Amino acid sequence: MTDELLITGATQMVTLAGPSRPRVGEEMRELAIITDGALLARGGLIALVGRTDEIESKASRGAVRTDARGCVVMPGFIDAHTHPVFAGTREDEYEMRSAGATYQEIAARGGGIRSTVRRTRQASEEELFQIALPRLQQMMEHGTTTIEAKSGYGLTVADELKILRVIRRLGEETPLDVIPTFLGAHEIPDEYRANREGYIKLVTDEMMPRVAREKLARYADIFCESHVFNVDESRRVLERAKELGFGLRFHADQLTLSGGALLAAKLQAATADHLEWTDEEGIEAMRRAEVMGILLPGAVFNLGLTRYPPARRMIEAGLGIALATDFNPGSSPTPSMQMVLSIACAQMRMTPAEAVTAATINAAYSLNLGSSIGSIEAGKQADVVVYDCADYRQIPYFFGVNHARTVIKSGRVVIDHRNQAEAGIQPSPPQ
């Protein structure tokens, strides 16, 4: 079987070739598009990129060929903030919000994250794996080839480890690259509501050392809000995470100006995520500390809120930003990065080019993977998507539509909607 893949005739090959770092400011509009573009991949890596008449003759006769005439070819989306492993859904809360209840009011009644925790604890590891599989399939079908995946719906030592083992297995048994993040500090569980300090010590003294010892996560995250974990508590938790060798990520300034962005900068976190309420001081502190802002407009949209992250101010200030779905059962149950681009353009006034950059190369750098994924350049992993449109701007413009025609991961076609012959996610047979 050949290890070569040839894509030819792309109306637009959106390469995002450029500097080896996150793109900021005006750079976010520079997509390095090749007209009548082609690429040749060998052994799962991109070997050559250029015009079709330059590349086509370099392929072997047995190469797998994809004709992209009339189509856009882009790097696969990198969804740098997801919560895909959980049991149960919360459409009842969706209905309550439609009738006027707020996210905070529902959480105060015992709903929200804690309701998902109760159901996730009841599910076995195998059940959680089988439940998560179709979610990752949907992500991939919409053009995503790498995700970051958080725990956080177990909130006991055993249940957090269970979720992280599922995340590891999803990375082993699906085409997607899955980057694991420990989020034991997602909420105070029911049994610790009168003992916050006891739960924080459980996270720092028992959960995180076990996760580190078993090498189940690259990053640690925390929900930094006054009604969940305040700034001082967040600092203590993530300083301990840093001691144990985790990279740091933050849920910051989502519902209030909590000081999360400033703390993320002080701790030199990899990312601060959400940032709906972040002010100029927080933006500048993050820029100086080179903390990537991960913006999650799907959550704002689905919660029926109107305050979106100040993307334009961030871009103008030179802060590196990325986009992600925040896929989760409460605030943003969408697997589609294409939909996130639509919301980002319509509601945060990002240009389509900026949104594409934020969802690919910048998202790659937020996971310390920018040298291997996120753009179409020789030597990088051949993670590319062929879209059924002739201009990349149509991807967010025709919102609510899945434009992905062919999804290629590491040089292998894993989704092909032309034939309805999907070589998608299938669990491996038991050993």
C-alpha positions in Angstrom: 0.0 0.0 0.0 1.4 3.4 -1.0 2.3 5.9 1.7 1.9 8.8 -0.8 -1.0 11.2 -1.0 -1.4 13.8 -3.8 -3.9 16.7 -3.7 -4.2 18.8 -6.9 -6.1 21.6 -8.4 -7.2 23.4 -5.2 -8.9 26.7 -6.1 -7.4 28.0 -2.9 -4.7 26.1 -0.9 -4.7 28.0 2.4 -1.2 27.1 3.6 -0.7 29.6 6.5 3.0 29.3 5.8 4.9 31.9 7.8 6.9 32.6 10.9 7.5 29.8 13.3 5.4 31.3 16.1 1.8 32.4 16.9 0.6 35.0 14.4 -0.5 38.4 15.9 -1.9 41.7 14.7 -2.0 42.1 10.9 -0.2 38.7 10.5 -3.4 37.0 11.3 -4.8 38.1 7.9 -1.8 36.6 6.0 -2.9 33.1 4.9 -0.3 32.4 2.2 -2.9 31.1 -0.3 -1.7 29.2 -3.4 -4.1 29.3 -6.4 -4.4 25.9 -8.2 -2.5 24.5 -5.3 -1.2 21.0 -4.7 0.5 19.1 -2.0 2.3 15.8 -1.9 2.5 13.8 1.4 4.8 10.9 2.1 4.7 8.7 5.2 2.1 10.9 6.8 4.2 14.1 6.4 3.9 16.9 3.9 6.8 16.6 1.4 6.0 19.3 -1.2 3.6 22.2 -1.5 3.1 24.5 -4.6 1.2 24.9 -7.7 -0.3 21.8 -9.4 1.9 22.0 -12.4 5.0 22.0 -10.1 3.9 19.2 -7.8 1.8 16.7 -9.8 4.7 15.1 -11.7 6.6 14.4 -8.4 4.1 11.8 -7.2 4.5 8.1 -7.8 2.0 6.2 -10.1 0.5 4.5 -7.0 -0.1 7.6 -5.0 -3.6 8.1 -3.5 -5.0 11.1 -5.4 -7.6 13.7 -4.5 -8.9 16.2 -7.1 -9.6 19.5 -5.3 -10.8 21.6 -8.3 -13.4 24.1 -7.1 -12.5 23.5 -3.5 -10.6 25.1 -0.6 -7.8 23.1 1.1 -6.8 24.1 4.6 -5.0 22.7 7.6 -7.2 20.6 9.9 -8.8 22.6 12.7 -7.1 22.3 16.1 -9.8 22.5 18.8 -7.8 23.6 21.8 -10.5 23.6 24.4 -13.0 20.7 24.7 -14.7 18.6 27.4 -15.8 15.5 25.4 -15.9 12.7 28.1 -19.1 12.9 30.1 -22.4 11.0 30.7 -25.8 12.4 30.3 -27.0 15.6 28.5 -28.6 18.8 29.8 -31.3 19.7 27.4 -33.5 20.4 30.5 -31.2 23.2 31.5 -31.2 24.5 27.9 -35.0 24.8 28.1 -34.7 26.5 31.5 -32.3 29.1 30.1 -34.7 29.6 27.1 -37.3 30.5 29.7 -35.1 33.0 31.4 -33.0 31.2 34.0 -29.3 32.1 34.0 -26.3 29.6 34.0 -25.4 30.7 37.6 -29.0 30.3 38.9 -29.2 26.7 37.4 -25.8 25.9 39.0 -26.9 27.2 42.4 -29.9 24.8 42.3 -27.5 21.8 41.9 -27.5 21.8 38.1 -24.7 22.7 35.8 -21.4 21.0 36.1 -22.4 19.1 39.3 -25.4 17.4 37.5 -23.0 16.1 34.8 -20.6 14.9 37.6 -23.3 12.8 39.2 -24.1 11.0 36.0 -20.5 10.6 34.9 -19.6 9.0 38.2 -22.2 6.4 37.6 -20.8 5.4 34.1 -18.1 2.8 33.7 -14.9 3.5 31.8 -16.1 1.5 28.9 -19.4 3.3 28.8 -17.7 6.7 28.8 -15.4 5.6 25.9 -18.4 4.4 23.8 -20.3 7.6 24.6 -17.4 9.8 23.6 -16.6 8.0 20.3 -19.4 9.6 18.2 -18.6 13.0 19.6 -15.1 12.8 18.3 -16.4 11.4 15.0 -18.6 14.5 14.6 -15.6 16.8 15.4 -13.6 15.0 12.7 -16.4 15.1 10.2 -16.4 18.9 10.5 -12.7 19.2 9.8 -11.0 18.9 13.2 -7.9 16.8 13.3 -6.5 17.6 16.8 -8.2 18.3 20.0 -7.3 19.2 23.6 -9.6 17.2 26.0 -10.2 18.0 29.6 -11.3 15.9 32.5 -13.4 17.6 35.2 -16.7 15.7 35.4 -15.5 13.1 38.0 -14.1 15.2 40.9 -12.9 12.2 42.9 -9.5 10.6 42.5 -11.0 7.5 40.9 -13.4 9.2 38.6 -10.8 11.8 37.3 -8.4 9.0 36.6 -11.2 7.1 34.9 -11.9 10.1 32.6 -8.3 10.7 31.8 -7.8 7.0 30.9 -10.7 7.3 28.5 -9.1 10.4 27.0 -5.9 8.5 26.5 -7.7 5.6 24.9 -9.5 8.0 22.5 -6.1 9.3 21.4 -4.9 5.7 20.9 -7.9 4.3 19.1 -9.1 7.2 16.9 -7.3 9.1 14.1 -7.4 12.3 16.1 -4.5 13.6 18.1 -5.9 14.1 21.6 -4.0 16.3 24.1 -5.1 15.5 27.7 -5.7 18.2 30.4 -6.5 17.5 34.0 -9.4 19.7 35.3 -10.1 18.3 38.7 -10.6 22.0 39.8 -13.7 22.4 37.6 -16.2 22.7 40.5 -16.6 22.0 44.2 -18.5 18.6 44.2 -21.7 18.1 46.3 -19.9 16.2 49.1 -17.4 19.1 49.7 -19.8 22.0 49.5 -19.1 22.7 53.2 -15.4 21.9 53.0 -13.8 23.8 50.1 -10.4 23.6 51.7 -10.7 19.8 51.9 -11.5 19.6 48.2 -8.6 21.8 47.2 -6.2 19.6 49.2 -7.7 16.6 47.5 -6.9 18.1 44.2 -3.4 19.2 45.0 -2.2 16.4 47.4 -3.9 13.4 45.9 -5.3 13.9 42.4 -2.5 15.8 40.7 0.3 13.6 42.0 -1.5 10.5 40.8 -2.2 12.0 37.4 1.5 13.1 37.1 2.7 9.7 38.2 0.6 7.9 35.7 1.4 10.4 32.9 -2.3 11.0 32.1 -2.2 14.7 31.3 0.1 17.3 29.8 -1.7 20.3 31.2 -3.7 21.2 34.3 -6.6 23.7 34.2 -8.9 25.4 36.7 -12.2 27.3 36.6 -11.2 30.6 38.1 -14.3 32.5 39.2 -15.2 33.8 42.6 -18.1 31.3 43.0 -16.0 28.4 41.9 -12.2 28.8 42.6 -11.1 32.3 43.5 -7.8 33.9 42.4 -6.0 32.8 45.6 -7.3 29.3 45.4 -6.5 29.1 41.7 -2.9 30.3 42.3 -2.3 27.6 45.0 -3.7 24.8 42.8 -1.8 25.8 39.6 1.5 26.5 41.5 1.3 22.9 42.7 0.5 21.8 39.1 3.6 23.7 37.9 5.8 21.9 40.5 4.5 18.6 39.2 5.5 19.4 35.7 2.1 20.3 34.1 1.7 23.1 31.6 -1.0 25.5 32.8 -4.3 26.5 31.3 -7.1 28.7 32.8 -10.8 29.1 32.6 -10.5 32.9 33.2 -12.8 35.9 33.3 -15.7 34.1 31.8 -18.6 35.3 34.0 -16.9 38.2 35.8 -13.7 40.1 35.8 -12.2 37.7 38.3 -8.5 38.4 37.8 -8.0 35.2 36.0 -6.2 36.7 33.1 -3.8 38.6 35.3 -3.0 35.4 37.3 -2.5 33.4 34.1 0.1 36.0 33.1 1.8 36.0 36.5 2.1 32.2 36.4 3.1 32.2 32.7 0.3 29.8 31.7 0.1 28.5 28.2 -3.4 29.8 27.8 -6.2 31.8 29.4 -9.6 30.7 28.0 -13.0 32.4 27.7 -11.9 36.0 28.6 -15.4 37.6 28.1 -14.7 40.1 30.9 -11.0 40.6 30.5 -10.0 44.3 30.5 -7.1 46.2 29.0 -4.8 45.5 31.9 -5.4 41.7 31.6 -4.8 41.8 27.8 -1.5 43.7 28.2 -0.4 41.4 31.0 -1.1 38.3 28.9 0.6 39.9 25.8 3.8 40.6 27.8 3.8 37.1 29.3 3.0 35.5 25.9 -0.1 33.8 27.3 -2.4 32.7 24.4 -6.0 33.8 24.7 -8.4 30.9 23.7 -11.7 32.5 22.8 -14.9 30.4 23.0 -17.7 32.3 21.4 -19.9 29.2 21.1 -20.5 29.3 24.9 -21.6 32.9 24.8 -23.9 32.2 21.9 -25.5 29.1 23.4 -26.0 30.7 26.9 -27.9 33.5 25.3 -25.4 36.1 26.5 -24.3 39.2 24.6 -20.8 39.9 26.1 -18.3 38.3 23.8 -14.5 38.3 24.3 -13.0 41.6 23.1 -11.3 39.9 20.1 -10.7 43.2 18.2 -9.0 44.8 21.1 -6.8 41.7 21.6 -5.7 41.6 18.0 -5.0 45.3 17.9 -2.9 45.0 21.2 -0.8 42.2 19.6 -2.1 39.4 21.8 -2.0 35.9 20.3 -5.5 34.4 20.2 -7.0 31.1 19.2 -10.6 29.8 18.7 -12.1 26.6 20.1 -15.5 25.0 20.5 -15.6 24.5 24.3 -17.5 21.4 23.5 -19.3 20.4 26.7 -22.9 19.4 27.8 -23.8 22.7 29.4 -22.7 25.8 27.7 -21.4 24.8 24.2 -22.5 21.4 22.9 -21.2 21.9 19.4 -18.6 19.8 17.7 -18.2 22.2 14.8 -15.3 24.5 14.5 -16.9 25.8 11.3 -19.8 27.1 13.4 -17.4 28.7 15.8 -15.7 30.6 13.0 -19.2 31.9 11.9 -19.9 33.2 15.4 -16.4 34.7 15.7 -16.8 36.7 12.5 -20.4 37.8 13.1 -20.3 38.6 16.8 -16.6 39.4 17.6 -15.9 41.1 14.3 -13.0 38.9 13.4 -12.3 38.7 9.8 -12.5 35.2 8.2 -8.7 35.2 7.7 -8.2 36.0 11.4 -10.6 33.3 12.4 -8.9 30.7 10.2 -5.5 31.6 11.7 -6.9 31.4 15.2 -8.4 28.0 14.6 -5.3 26.4 13.0 -1.7 27.7 13.5 -2.4 29.7 16.6 -4.3 26.9 18.2 -1.4 24.6 17.4 1.0 26.9 19.2 -1.3 27.1 22.2 -0.7 23.3 22.6 3.1 23.6 21.9 2.5 21.8 18.6 3.1 24.6 16.1 6.2 23.0 14.7 4.3 19.9 13.6 0.7 20.9 12.8 -1.4 23.9 12.0 -0.2 24.9 8.6 0.5 23.3 5.2 4.3 23.3 5.0 6.9 20.7 4.1 7.9 18.6 7.1 4.6 19.0 9.0 2.0 16.4 9.6 -0.3 16.0 6.6 -3.5 17.0 8.5 -5.6 18.7 5.8 -9.2 19.2 4.9 -10.8 19.7 1.5 -13.9 22.0 1.7 -16.7 22.0 -0.8 -16.4 25.8 -1.6 -14.3 27.9 -3.8 -13.4 30.6 -1.3 -12.3 30.1 2.3 -14.6 33.0 3.4 -17.6 30.8 2.5 -16.8 28.5 5.4 -18.1 31.0 8.0 -20.4 32.8 5.6 -22.6 29.8 5.0 -23.2 29.1 8.7 -24.6 26.0 10.1 -23.4 24.0 7.0 -20.7 21.3 7.1 -18.5 22.2 4.2 -15.8 19.5 4.9 -15.7 17.1 2.0 -12.5 15.1 2.6 -10.6 15.0 5.9 -7.0 13.7 5.9 -5.1 12.8 9.0 -1.4 12.1 8.9 -1.7 11.6 5.1 -4.6 9.2 5.3 -8.1 9.9 4.2 -10.3 9.3 7.2 -13.5 11.0 6.0 -14.7 11.1 2.4 -18.2 12.5 2.0 -17.9 12.1 -1.8 -18.4 8.3 -1.5 -20.0 8.2 1.9 -17.2 5.8 2.5 -16.0 7.0 5.8 -12.9 5.4 7.3 -13.7 7.1 10.6 -13.5 6.3 14.2 -13.8 2.6 15.1 -12.7 1.2 18.4 -10.0 -1.4 18.1 -11.0 -5.0 18.7 -10.2 -6.3 22.2 -6.7 -7.6 22.6 
